[in-house]
């Protein structure tokens, strides 16, 4: 009894002094985390020289990434070592942002390690991406300001054949392990590669920088650069493309899989569950996501029917048919498409102060998608600028087959890809100078794409979408994201056929046929990626309504948006914790 009394007395004694870290200990741990983050960032740049170039870091401008199996294994081993070192750092007493620094890095490394189980490097190309498309795309965003920039890129092009050969070796291993994309889509990759391989050095996408040689260069340098640059394309780049195209056509594509869902791959169900978790940053199962999608499709159809009725149509089918038959709702030229995107982005810039306290400093340009990838590219996409502002962000617009493209969804897409969507979110993340660099560059699909989808409706809140057809286009775009929840899980979890996906699109949307076909093929080769958009948007809407309800008259939409964007890209659970803490602080 006496022992029990003593134990109870001891338990009641204050322990704060013993548990609180000393100032010296706290500072030591903070410094350790900062140093480790810096070390990992430098490691990442050194092992991804193209990424470093995109960010404006020119230290490895003459290098290409090592894509060998040894490099893959070394990277995985390094990630495991870094994970242990980050996990060992005790963050008690740290600020919220410092704890997020560690938590986000641990989350990133854990996801990378978990994905390695599925050997995704052995399926490195598809019609949406891969070395054959990414390499010529990057030319337009690499820096070409000095003579050395051109000389470095010439050296980089000479190393390109090694990258192609390493990629081919991965694909050969993929054949052995039955890790193959669908055959019918690999045939598109063959055509893409053959198209680039057949170009002359002068007309090649790689030659674009030669049209922008600075006037400050001497005539001798201009002549030497042009000669050596074209020689590198002719002797290194184009032969590598021809070698890749031959391998794809004769050896790889014929062995492509026949089933479209990744359930047909070895360990396919686990692979899709991993992709869904990473895309949504939630524990939602494919079945739960499918159910959410069906409910959202039904809700949005109700809103669309409301607009149809204002235009004299009692059914969506007749309204959609009227839209299809109206030539005024289709683009007249490539230039008109670009002009519309620029108009919508410009008008939104002027309204941003009503929605945000913090505005991006980085500028934004609207450009056409390169013609060599028009057939497979989406309607528009965003390419981030450099953190230092030396290169603006780009909204890349697909102007191919212009007269077949409806204009009704271009307003919502401009807000999605430009402001207040991707450009706003990513530029602000890059400009958060108090955060370590990786925080400005990491991307969580549910946050980034969820924000961009959420941003589409912000245009309506400031008085845009005055044209009912444009507002209908906005709802069509939201419907697309809801449909994605249904058909992506349908393809990869419920074993839907491609035809079932196309039919679901026809039953619940009025998208152009070319878009339906491209979207369907996109989900086939990017399993799970399309899930993040709607799941992320729904979470942001949920958090906004929670804040509005709990803060009442004290709710300010500008403060809410600044808080959402104020820590860069976050998994949804971390975003929810951040907003909940902000709500609690804002009550006082």
C-alpha positions as CSV (number, residue, x, y, z in Angstrom):
1,X,0.0,0.0,0.0
2,X,2.9,2.3,0.8
3,X,4.5,1.5,-2.5
4,X,1.3,2.3,-4.4
5,X,1.0,5.6,-2.6
6,X,4.5,6.5,-3.5
7,X,3.9,5.6,-7.2
8,X,0.8,7.8,-7.2
9,X,2.6,10.7,-5.7
10,X,5.5,10.3,-8.2
11,X,3.0,10.2,-11.1
12,X,1.4,13.4,-9.8
13,X,4.7,15.4,-9.8
14,X,5.2,17.9,-12.7
15,X,7.3,16.5,-15.4
16,X,7.5,19.4,-17.8
17,X,11.0,20.4,-16.8
18,X,12.3,16.9,-17.4
19,X,10.5,16.4,-20.8
20,X,11.1,19.9,-22.3
21,X,14.1,19.8,-24.6
22,X,16.9,22.2,-23.8
23,X,17.5,25.1,-26.1
24,X,20.8,23.7,-27.2
25,X,19.3,20.3,-27.9
26,X,16.4,21.8,-29.9
27,X,18.8,23.9,-32.0
28,X,21.0,20.9,-32.7
29,X,18.1,18.9,-34.0
30,X,16.7,21.8,-36.1
31,X,20.2,22.3,-37.7
32,X,20.4,18.5,-38.3
33,X,17.1,18.5,-40.2
34,X,18.0,21.5,-42.3
35,X,21.4,20.0,-43.2
36,X,19.8,16.7,-44.1
37,X,17.2,18.3,-46.2
38,X,19.8,20.3,-48.0
39,X,22.0,17.2,-48.5
40,X,19.0,15.2,-50.0
41,X,18.1,18.1,-52.3
42,X,21.6,18.3,-53.7
43,X,21.6,14.5,-54.2
44,X,18.3,14.7,-56.1
45,X,19.6,17.5,-58.4
46,X,22.9,15.7,-59.1
47,X,21.0,12.5,-60.0
48,X,18.4,14.3,-62.2
49,X,20.3,16.8,-64.2
50,X,17.4,17.5,-66.5
51,X,15.3,18.5,-63.5
52,X,18.1,20.7,-62.3
53,X,18.1,22.5,-65.7
54,X,14.4,23.0,-65.6
55,X,14.8,24.8,-62.2
56,X,17.5,27.0,-63.7
57,X,20.4,25.2,-62.0
58,X,23.0,24.8,-64.7
59,X,25.7,22.8,-62.9
60,X,24.8,19.6,-64.7
61,X,23.6,21.1,-68.0
62,X,25.9,18.9,-70.1
63,X,24.7,15.7,-68.4
64,X,21.8,13.3,-68.7
65,X,20.2,11.1,-66.0
66,X,21.7,7.6,-65.6
67,X,18.8,5.3,-66.4
68,X,20.6,2.0,-65.9
69,X,19.4,-0.7,-63.6
70,X,22.4,-0.1,-61.4
71,X,21.3,3.5,-61.1
72,X,17.7,2.4,-60.2
73,X,19.1,0.1,-57.5
74,X,21.5,2.8,-56.2
75,X,18.6,5.3,-56.0
76,X,16.4,2.9,-54.0
77,X,19.2,2.1,-51.6
78,X,19.9,5.8,-51.1
79,X,16.2,6.4,-50.4
80,X,16.2,3.7,-47.8
81,X,19.2,5.3,-46.1
82,X,17.8,8.7,-46.2
83,X,14.5,7.5,-44.8
84,X,16.2,6.0,-41.7
85,X,18.1,9.2,-41.2
86,X,15.0,11.4,-41.4
87,X,13.0,9.1,-39.2
88,X,15.7,9.3,-36.5
89,X,15.3,13.1,-36.1
90,X,13.1,13.9,-33.1
91,X,10.9,16.9,-34.0
92,X,9.4,17.7,-30.6
93,X,9.5,21.4,-30.0
94,X,9.8,22.2,-33.7
95,X,7.5,24.6,-35.5
96,X,4.6,23.3,-37.6
97,X,6.4,24.0,-40.8
98,X,9.6,22.3,-39.5
99,X,7.5,19.2,-38.6
100,X,5.9,19.3,-42.0
101,X,9.4,19.4,-43.6
102,X,10.2,16.0,-42.0
103,X,6.8,14.5,-42.4
104,X,6.6,15.3,-46.1
105,X,10.1,14.0,-46.8
106,X,9.3,10.8,-44.9
107,X,6.1,10.4,-46.8
108,X,7.8,11.0,-50.2
109,X,10.6,8.5,-49.5
110,X,8.1,5.9,-48.2
111,X,6.0,6.2,-51.3
112,X,9.0,5.9,-53.5
113,X,10.2,2.7,-51.7
114,X,6.7,1.2,-51.7
115,X,6.3,1.8,-55.5
116,X,9.6,0.0,-56.3
117,X,8.0,-3.3,-55.5
118,X,6.1,-3.0,-58.8
119,X,9.2,-2.3,-61.0
120,X,7.5,0.5,-62.9
121,X,10.8,1.4,-64.6
122,X,10.3,-1.6,-66.8
123,X,7.2,0.0,-68.4
124,X,9.0,3.4,-69.2
125,X,7.1,4.5,-72.3
126,X,3.5,5.0,-73.4
127,X,1.6,7.3,-75.8
128,X,1.4,10.0,-73.0
129,X,5.0,10.1,-71.9
130,X,8.4,8.6,-71.8
131,X,11.9,9.5,-73.0
132,X,10.8,9.7,-76.6
133,X,8.3,12.6,-75.8
134,X,9.8,14.2,-72.8
135,X,13.2,14.8,-74.2
136,X,12.1,17.0,-77.2
137,X,9.5,18.7,-75.0
138,X,12.2,19.8,-72.5
139,X,14.1,21.7,-75.1
140,X,11.6,24.4,-75.0
141,X,12.0,25.0,-71.3
142,X,15.8,24.5,-70.9
143,X,17.8,27.8,-70.5
144,X,19.6,28.9,-73.7
145,X,21.1,32.3,-72.8
146,X,24.9,31.8,-73.1
147,X,27.3,30.2,-75.5
148,X,28.0,27.6,-72.8
149,X,24.3,26.8,-72.6
150,X,24.4,25.7,-76.3
151,X,27.6,23.9,-75.9
152,X,26.3,22.0,-72.9
153,X,23.2,21.0,-74.7
154,X,25.3,19.7,-77.6
155,X,27.1,17.5,-75.1
156,X,23.8,16.4,-73.6
157,X,22.5,15.4,-77.1
158,X,25.6,13.3,-77.7
159,X,24.8,11.3,-74.5
160,X,21.2,10.8,-75.6
161,X,21.9,7.4,-77.3
162,X,23.0,6.0,-74.0
163,X,19.7,6.9,-72.4
164,X,17.8,5.3,-75.2
165,X,19.8,2.1,-74.9
166,X,19.2,2.0,-71.2
167,X,15.5,2.4,-71.7
168,X,15.4,-0.4,-74.3
169,X,17.1,-2.7,-71.7
170,X,14.4,-1.9,-69.2
171,X,11.7,-2.7,-71.8
172,X,13.4,-6.0,-72.6
173,X,13.3,-6.9,-68.9
174,X,9.6,-5.8,-68.8
175,X,8.9,-8.4,-71.5
176,X,10.5,-11.1,-69.4
177,X,8.4,-10.0,-66.3
178,X,5.2,-9.5,-68.2
179,X,5.2,-5.8,-67.4
180,X,3.8,-4.5,-70.7
181,X,1.5,-1.7,-71.7
182,X,-1.4,-2.6,-74.1
183,X,-0.3,-3.4,-77.6
184,X,-2.7,-1.1,-79.4
185,X,-1.2,1.9,-77.4
186,X,2.4,0.8,-78.0
187,X,1.6,1.0,-81.7
188,X,1.0,4.8,-81.1
189,X,4.4,5.0,-79.5
190,X,5.9,3.4,-82.6
191,X,4.3,6.1,-84.8
192,X,5.4,8.9,-82.4
193,X,9.0,7.7,-82.4
194,X,9.1,7.1,-86.2
195,X,7.7,10.6,-86.7
196,X,10.5,12.2,-84.7
197,X,13.1,9.9,-86.3
198,X,12.0,10.9,-89.8
199,X,12.6,14.6,-89.2
200,X,15.5,16.4,-90.7
201,X,18.0,18.0,-88.2
202,X,16.9,21.4,-89.2
203,X,13.1,20.7,-88.8
204,X,13.5,18.7,-85.6
205,X,12.0,19.9,-82.4
206,X,15.5,19.6,-80.9
207,X,16.6,22.4,-83.3
208,X,14.2,25.0,-81.8
209,X,17.0,26.8,-79.8
210,X,18.8,27.6,-83.0
211,X,16.0,29.9,-84.0
212,X,16.7,31.9,-80.8
213,X,20.5,32.4,-81.0
214,X,21.1,35.7,-79.0
215,X,22.2,38.6,-81.1
216,X,25.0,39.2,-78.7
217,X,26.8,36.0,-79.8
218,X,29.7,36.5,-82.2
219,X,29.3,35.4,-85.8
220,X,32.0,32.8,-85.2
221,X,30.2,31.4,-82.2
222,X,26.9,31.3,-84.0
223,X,28.4,29.5,-87.0
224,X,30.2,26.9,-84.8
225,X,27.1,26.3,-82.6
226,X,24.9,25.8,-85.5
227,X,27.3,23.4,-87.2
228,X,27.9,21.3,-84.0
229,X,24.3,21.4,-82.9
230,X,22.9,20.1,-86.1
231,X,25.6,17.5,-86.3
232,X,24.6,16.2,-82.8
233,X,21.0,15.9,-83.9
234,X,22.0,14.1,-87.2
235,X,24.7,11.8,-85.7
236,X,23.3,11.1,-82.2
237,X,19.7,12.0,-81.6
238,X,18.0,10.9,-84.9
239,X,19.9,7.5,-85.1
240,X,18.8,6.8,-81.5
241,X,15.2,7.5,-82.4
242,X,15.4,5.2,-85.4
243,X,16.9,2.5,-83.2
244,X,14.1,3.0,-80.6
245,X,11.4,2.9,-83.3
246,X,12.8,-0.3,-84.8
247,X,12.9,-2.0,-81.4
248,X,9.4,-0.8,-80.5
249,X,7.9,-1.9,-83.8
250,X,9.7,-5.3,-84.3
251,X,10.3,-6.5,-80.7
252,X,8.2,-4.6,-78.1
253,X,4.8,-3.6,-79.4
254,X,4.0,-7.1,-80.7
255,X,4.3,-8.4,-77.1
256,X,2.1,-5.8,-75.6
257,X,-0.7,-7.0,-73.4
258,X,-4.2,-7.5,-74.7
259,X,-6.2,-6.6,-71.5
260,X,-6.4,-2.9,-70.8
261,X,-6.6,-2.9,-67.0
262,X,-3.6,-3.2,-64.8
263,X,-5.4,-6.0,-62.9
264,X,-3.9,-8.2,-65.7
265,X,-0.3,-7.4,-64.6
266,X,1.6,-9.5,-62.1
267,X,0.5,-8.2,-58.6
268,X,-1.9,-5.9,-60.5
269,X,-4.5,-5.5,-57.8
270,X,-1.8,-4.4,-55.3
271,X,-0.3,-2.1,-57.9
272,X,-3.6,-0.3,-58.5
273,X,-4.3,0.1,-54.8
274,X,-0.8,1.7,-54.5
275,X,-1.5,4.0,-57.4
276,X,-4.9,5.0,-56.0
277,X,-3.5,5.7,-52.5
278,X,-0.7,7.8,-53.9
279,X,-3.0,9.8,-56.2
280,X,-5.7,10.5,-53.7
281,X,-3.4,10.6,-50.6
282,X,-6.3,8.8,-48.8
283,X,-7.1,5.3,-47.7
284,X,-10.2,5.1,-49.9
285,X,-10.6,1.8,-51.6
286,X,-11.3,1.5,-55.4
287,X,-14.9,0.5,-54.5
288,X,-15.4,3.5,-52.3
289,X,-14.0,5.8,-55.0
290,X,-16.2,4.2,-57.6
291,X,-19.3,4.9,-55.4
292,X,-18.3,8.5,-54.8
293,X,-17.9,8.9,-58.6
294,X,-21.4,7.6,-59.3
295,X,-22.9,10.0,-56.8
296,X,-21.0,13.0,-58.2
297,X,-22.1,12.1,-61.8
298,X,-25.7,12.2,-60.7
299,X,-25.4,15.5,-58.8
300,X,-23.6,17.3,-61.7
301,X,-26.1,16.0,-64.2
302,X,-28.8,17.7,-62.2
303,X,-27.0,21.1,-62.4
304,X,-26.4,20.6,-66.2
305,X,-30.1,19.9,-66.7
306,X,-30.9,23.2,-65.0
307,X,-28.9,25.1,-67.6
308,X,-30.3,23.0,-70.4
309,X,-33.8,24.0,-69.4
310,X,-33.0,27.7,-69.5
311,X,-32.1,27.1,-73.2
312,X,-35.4,25.4,-73.9
313,X,-34.3,21.8,-73.6
314,X,-36.0,19.3,-71.1
315,X,-33.3,16.7,-71.6
316,X,-29.5,16.7,-71.7
317,X,-29.4,14.6,-74.8
318,X,-31.3,17.2,-76.9
319,X,-29.2,20.1,-75.5
320,X,-26.0,18.2,-76.2
321,X,-27.1,17.5,-79.7
322,X,-27.9,21.2,-80.2
323,X,-24.4,22.1,-79.0
324,X,-22.8,19.5,-81.4
325,X,-24.7,21.0,-84.3
326,X,-23.9,24.7,-83.5
327,X,-20.9,25.8,-85.5
328,X,-20.5,29.0,-83.4
329,X,-19.5,26.8,-80.5
330,X,-16.5,25.4,-82.3
331,X,-13.1,27.0,-82.8
332,X,-12.5,28.7,-86.2
333,X,-8.7,28.6,-86.1
334,X,-5.6,27.8,-84.0
335,X,-5.2,31.4,-83.2
336,X,-8.7,31.8,-81.9
337,X,-8.1,29.1,-79.4
338,X,-4.9,30.9,-78.1
339,X,-6.7,34.2,-78.0
340,X,-9.6,32.8,-75.9
341,X,-7.2,31.3,-73.4
342,X,-5.3,34.6,-73.1
343,X,-8.6,36.5,-72.7
344,X,-9.8,34.3,-69.8
345,X,-6.5,34.3,-68.0
346,X,-6.1,38.1,-68.3
347,X,-9.5,38.8,-67.0
348,X,-9.0,36.5,-64.0
349,X,-5.7,38.2,-63.1
350,X,-7.6,41.4,-62.3
351,X,-10.0,39.6,-59.9
352,X,-7.4,37.7,-57.9
353,X,-7.2,40.3,-55.1
354,X,-10.9,39.5,-54.2
355,X,-9.9,35.8,-53.6
356,X,-6.3,35.9,-52.3
357,X,-4.2,37.9,-50.0
358,X,-1.0,36.6,-51.5
359,X,-0.5,36.8,-55.3
360,X,2.1,35.0,-57.4
361,X,5.0,37.1,-58.7
362,X,5.8,34.7,-61.6
363,X,4.3,35.6,-65.0
364,X,2.5,33.3,-67.3
365,X,2.4,32.7,-71.1
366,X,0.0,30.8,-73.3
367,X,1.7,28.7,-76.0
368,X,0.7,26.0,-78.5
369,X,1.5,22.3,-77.8
370,X,4.3,21.1,-80.1
371,X,2.7,19.6,-83.3
372,X,4.6,16.3,-82.9
373,X,2.4,15.4,-79.9
374,X,-0.9,17.1,-80.7
375,X,-2.7,13.8,-81.5
376,X,-2.2,12.3,-78.0
377,X,-1.9,15.5,-75.9
378,X,-4.7,16.8,-73.7
379,X,-6.6,20.0,-74.5
380,X,-4.2,22.0,-72.3
381,X,-1.6,21.5,-69.7
382,X,0.7,23.6,-67.4
383,X,4.5,23.7,-67.4
384,X,6.0,25.5,-64.4
385,X,8.5,28.3,-64.6
386,X,11.7,28.6,-62.7
387,X,11.7,29.5,-59.0
388,X,13.8,32.6,-59.7
389,X,11.3,33.9,-62.3
390,X,13.7,33.9,-65.2
391,X,11.4,31.6,-67.2
392,X,7.6,32.2,-66.9
393,X,5.0,29.4,-66.4
394,X,3.5,28.1,-69.6
395,X,-0.1,27.1,-70.4
396,X,0.4,24.7,-73.3
397,X,-2.8,24.6,-75.4
398,X,-3.6,21.9,-78.0
399,X,-4.6,23.8,-81.1
400,X,-4.5,20.7,-83.4
401,X,-7.6,19.9,-85.4
402,X,-8.8,23.3,-84.3
403,X,-12.2,23.4,-86.1
404,X,-13.3,20.1,-84.4
405,X,-12.8,21.5,-80.9
406,X,-15.7,23.0,-79.0
407,X,-14.9,26.3,-77.2
408,X,-17.4,25.9,-74.4
409,X,-14.9,24.4,-71.9
410,X,-12.0,26.7,-72.7
411,X,-12.9,29.2,-70.0
412,X,-12.9,26.7,-67.2
413,X,-9.7,25.1,-68.6
414,X,-7.9,28.4,-68.6
415,X,-8.7,28.9,-64.9
416,X,-7.7,25.4,-64.2
417,X,-4.3,25.5,-65.9
418,X,-3.5,29.2,-65.4
419,X,-4.9,31.3,-62.6
420,X,-6.2,30.7,-60.1
421,X,-5.3,27.1,-60.8
422,X,-2.0,25.4,-61.5
423,X,0.1,28.5,-62.1
424,X,-1.1,30.3,-59.0
425,X,-0.6,27.3,-56.7
426,X,2.8,26.2,-58.1
427,X,4.2,29.7,-58.4
428,X,3.3,30.5,-54.8
429,X,4.8,27.2,-53.7
430,X,8.0,28.1,-55.4
431,X,8.0,31.6,-53.9
432,X,7.7,30.3,-50.3
433,X,11.3,31.2,-49.5
434,X,11.1,30.0,-45.9
435,X,10.5,26.5,-47.0
436,X,13.2,24.0,-48.2
437,X,13.4,23.8,-52.0
438,X,11.8,20.3,-52.2
439,X,8.6,21.7,-50.7
440,X,8.2,24.0,-53.7
441,X,8.6,21.1,-56.2
442,X,6.9,18.1,-54.7
443,X,3.5,17.3,-56.1
444,X,0.6,15.4,-54.6
445,X,-2.0,14.9,-57.4
446,X,-5.0,15.2,-55.0
447,X,-3.8,18.6,-53.8
448,X,-2.5,20.1,-57.1
449,X,-5.2,18.8,-59.3
450,X,-7.9,19.1,-56.6
451,X,-6.9,22.8,-56.2
452,X,-7.0,23.4,-60.0
453,X,-10.5,21.8,-60.3
454,X,-11.7,23.8,-57.3
455,X,-10.3,26.9,-59.0
456,X,-12.6,26.4,-62.0
457,X,-15.7,27.4,-59.9
458,X,-13.9,30.5,-58.5
459,X,-14.4,32.1,-61.8
460,X,-18.1,31.9,-61.3
461,X,-17.8,33.3,-57.8
462,X,-16.3,36.5,-59.2
463,X,-18.9,36.9,-61.9
464,X,-17.5,35.1,-64.9
465,X,-19.1,32.4,-67.1
466,X,-21.7,34.9,-68.2
467,X,-22.3,32.8,-71.3
468,X,-24.5,29.9,-70.3
469,X,-22.7,27.6,-72.8
470,X,-19.4,28.4,-71.1
471,X,-21.0,27.6,-67.7
472,X,-22.3,24.4,-69.1
473,X,-18.7,23.7,-70.3
474,X,-17.5,24.3,-66.7
475,X,-20.0,21.6,-65.5
476,X,-18.9,19.3,-68.3
477,X,-15.3,19.7,-67.1
478,X,-16.4,18.9,-63.6
479,X,-18.4,15.9,-64.9
480,X,-15.2,14.7,-66.6
481,X,-13.5,14.5,-63.3
482,X,-16.4,12.7,-61.7
483,X,-16.5,10.2,-64.6
484,X,-12.8,9.6,-64.0
485,X,-13.6,8.2,-60.6
486,X,-16.0,5.7,-62.1
487,X,-14.1,4.6,-65.2
488,X,-10.6,4.5,-63.8
489,X,-11.7,2.2,-61.0
490,X,-13.8,0.4,-63.6
491,X,-10.9,-0.3,-65.8
492,X,-8.3,-1.3,-63.2
493,X,-10.4,-2.8,-60.4
494,X,-13.7,-3.9,-61.9
495,X,-12.2,-5.3,-65.2
496,X,-14.2,-3.0,-67.5
497,X,-13.4,-3.1,-71.2
498,X,-12.3,-0.1,-73.1
499,X,-15.7,-0.1,-74.8
500,X,-17.5,0.1,-71.5
501,X,-15.5,3.2,-70.6
502,X,-16.3,4.9,-73.9
503,X,-20.0,4.1,-73.5
504,X,-20.1,5.5,-70.0
505,X,-18.6,8.7,-71.4
506,X,-21.3,8.8,-74.1
507,X,-24.0,8.2,-71.6
508,X,-22.9,10.9,-69.2
509,X,-21.0,13.6,-71.2
510,X,-21.0,15.5,-74.4
511,X,-17.3,15.5,-74.8
512,X,-15.8,15.5,-78.3
513,X,-15.2,12.0,-79.6
514,X,-11.5,12.8,-80.0
515,X,-11.3,13.8,-76.3
516,X,-13.2,10.7,-75.2
517,X,-10.8,8.4,-77.0
518,X,-7.7,10.3,-75.7
519,X,-9.0,10.4,-72.1
520,X,-9.8,6.6,-72.2
521,X,-6.3,5.8,-73.4
522,X,-4.8,8.1,-70.8
523,X,-6.5,6.2,-67.9
524,X,-5.3,2.9,-69.3
525,X,-1.6,3.9,-69.2
526,X,-1.8,6.2,-66.1
527,X,-3.7,4.0,-63.6
528,X,-5.0,6.0,-60.6
529,X,-3.6,9.3,-61.7
530,X,-7.0,10.7,-62.7
531,X,-8.6,9.9,-59.3
532,X,-6.8,12.8,-57.5
533,X,-8.7,15.6,-59.2
534,X,-12.2,15.1,-57.8
535,X,-11.1,13.6,-54.5
536,X,-8.9,16.6,-53.9
537,X,-11.6,19.1,-54.9
538,X,-14.2,17.5,-52.6
539,X,-11.8,17.7,-49.7
540,X,-11.0,21.4,-50.3
541,X,-14.7,22.2,-50.6
542,X,-15.4,20.3,-47.4
543,X,-12.7,22.2,-45.5
544,X,-14.0,25.5,-46.8
545,X,-17.5,24.8,-45.7
546,X,-16.2,23.7,-42.3
547,X,-14.3,26.9,-41.9
548,X,-17.3,29.0,-43.0
549,X,-19.6,27.2,-40.6
550,X,-17.3,27.4,-37.6
551,X,-15.9,30.9,-38.1
552,X,-19.2,32.5,-39.2
553,X,-18.8,36.3,-39.8
554,X,-15.1,35.9,-39.2
555,X,-14.6,33.8,-42.3
556,X,-12.6,35.5,-45.0
557,X,-12.1,33.6,-48.3
558,X,-8.8,35.3,-48.9
559,X,-7.4,34.0,-45.6
560,X,-8.7,30.5,-46.3
561,X,-7.1,30.3,-49.7
562,X,-3.8,31.7,-48.4
563,X,-3.8,29.0,-45.7
564,X,-4.5,26.3,-48.3
565,X,-1.6,27.4,-50.5
566,X,0.7,28.6,-47.8
567,X,2.6,25.4,-47.2
568,X,3.0,24.1,-50.8
569,X,1.6,20.7,-51.9
570,X,0.3,18.6,-49.0
571,X,-1.3,15.1,-48.7
572,X,-5.0,15.6,-47.9
573,X,-4.7,14.5,-44.3
574,X,-1.9,17.0,-43.6
575,X,-4.0,19.7,-45.4
576,X,-7.0,18.9,-43.2
577,X,-4.9,19.1,-40.0
578,X,-3.4,22.5,-41.2
579,X,-6.9,24.0,-41.9
580,X,-8.3,22.6,-38.6
581,X,-5.4,24.3,-36.7
582,X,-6.0,27.6,-38.6
583,X,-9.8,27.4,-37.8
584,X,-8.9,27.0,-34.1
585,X,-6.5,29.9,-34.2
586,X,-8.9,32.1,-36.0
587,X,-11.6,31.8,-33.3
588,X,-9.5,34.0,-31.0
